[in-house]
Every structure is written in C-alpha cells, then in structure tokens.
Amino acid sequence: MTSVNDLICFAARDNKPDEIRRLIKSPGVNLNKPAFRNWMPIHFACLTSKVECAKVLLEAGADPHLQNKYSLH
C-alpha cells in the first residue's frame, strides 16, 4: 500500500514541487518519518538534485540532518 509519504518521495524524485505542496496538506503527513525504502522525502530530493523540491520540503519542516539506514543525510 502506498502512503502519502511515499507519494511525496515520488514527487520529490520526479521534480514535482507543486504536487509536494498539495500532498503535504494531507492528514498524517510526517516529512521526517521514513517512507519508501526507509528514505525520507528530503533524501529523494537531494539525491536527485531537485533543488526546488528540497526547498519546499525544508520550508514545510523536513529535517535535513536526519539519516536513513544507509546513512544518507
């Protein structure tokens, strides 16, 4: 089952900042909770160089200092 947090990860990966803005308004969203493959949305945005998506996530409260199980941060 795909969660809203997973969808935010996919939107970050696919460079869809407007989709991120829409999705972060959904109930239960936690940008600092591991989602797809234990990655946070900010990891997807940064790893794929999606600067505008990263900015949207940071402005919405994503923590750039969190690590995933691969030690990405």
NORVEN-V109107 format. One line per field, one symbol per residue. ss: DSSP state (@ for helix, = for strand, . for the rest). psi: psi as a letter, one per 40 degrees, with the letter a starting at -180 (. if undefined). burial: + if it has 9 or more other ideal C-beta (glycine too) atoms within 8 Angstrom, else -. A space follows every 10 residues. Layout:
BEGIN
ss = ???
psi = ???
burial = ???
END
This chain:
BEGIN
ss = ...@@@@@@@ @@@...@@@@ @@@....... .....@@@.. @@@@@@@... @@@@@@@@@. .......... ...
psi = hhiddddddd dddefgdddd dddeeiiehh eehhbhffii dddddddefg ddddddddde ehheeiiaee fh.
burial = ---+++++++ +++-+++-++ +-++----+- +---++--++ ++++++-+-+ --++++++-+ -++--+-+-- ---
END
